[in-house]
């Protein structure tokens, strides 16, 4: 029996992620845990935390870096609807 990855579909907008984590970027790469902390401080939505939870545990250079990683993660799930871009 083959195990299948669950589908990931983003219902979150890039601007929502950006506003939740933008203050974490101060000129140096930011670890995922720091992004989560920044989102927590701003009272980010459950959807933002779900998206941040999909990120690999590494450092990120910008919101664009976060978003491209999220899109790539969604594409690897095999759900053709999952890589919808909500650039706003």
C-alpha positions in Angstrom: 0.0 0.0 0.0 1.4 3.3 -1.1 1.4 6.2 1.4 0.4 9.5 -0.1 1.2 12.9 1.3 -1.8 15.0 2.3 -2.7 17.9 0.0 -1.7 21.4 1.0 -3.8 24.2 -0.3 -3.0 27.7 0.7 -5.9 29.9 1.6 -3.7 32.6 2.9 -2.4 35.6 1.1 1.2 36.6 0.9 0.5 40.0 2.4 -0.9 38.3 5.5 2.3 36.3 6.0 4.4 39.4 5.3 2.6 41.5 7.8 3.0 38.8 10.5 6.7 38.3 10.1 8.1 41.5 8.5 9.4 42.9 11.8 11.6 39.8 12.2 13.8 40.9 9.3 16.5 43.3 10.5 19.1 42.7 7.9 20.3 39.2 8.7 18.8 35.8 7.9 16.0 34.8 10.2 15.4 31.3 11.6 11.9 29.8 11.4 11.5 29.9 15.1 12.1 33.6 15.1 9.4 34.0 12.4 7.0 32.1 14.6 7.8 34.3 17.6 7.3 37.4 15.5 3.9 36.1 14.3 2.9 35.3 17.8 3.8 38.8 19.1 1.5 40.3 16.4 -1.4 37.9 17.1 -1.2 36.3 13.7 -4.0 34.0 12.5 -4.1 30.3 12.7 -3.6 30.1 9.0 -0.3 32.0 9.3 0.9 29.6 12.0 -0.1 26.7 9.8 1.9 28.1 6.9 4.9 28.8 9.0 4.7 25.3 10.3 5.2 24.0 6.8 8.5 25.7 6.5 11.7 23.7 6.8 13.7 24.5 9.9 16.3 26.9 8.3 17.0 30.6 8.0 15.1 32.8 5.6 16.3 36.0 3.8 13.0 37.7 3.2 9.3 37.3 2.9 9.8 36.4 -0.8 12.1 33.6 0.4 9.4 32.3 2.8 6.7 32.5 0.1 8.8 30.7 -2.6 9.5 28.0 0.0 5.8 27.6 0.8 4.8 27.5 -2.9 7.5 24.8 -3.5 6.3 22.8 -0.5 2.7 22.9 -1.8 3.8 21.8 -5.3 5.5 18.7 -3.9 2.2 17.5 -2.4 0.9 16.7 -5.9 -2.2 18.8 -5.5 -2.5 20.8 -8.7 -4.6 23.5 -6.9 -2.1 23.9 -4.1 0.3 26.4 -5.8 -2.2 29.1 -6.4 -0.4 32.4 -5.9 -2.2 34.9 -3.8 0.2 37.8 -4.3 -1.3 40.8 -2.7 
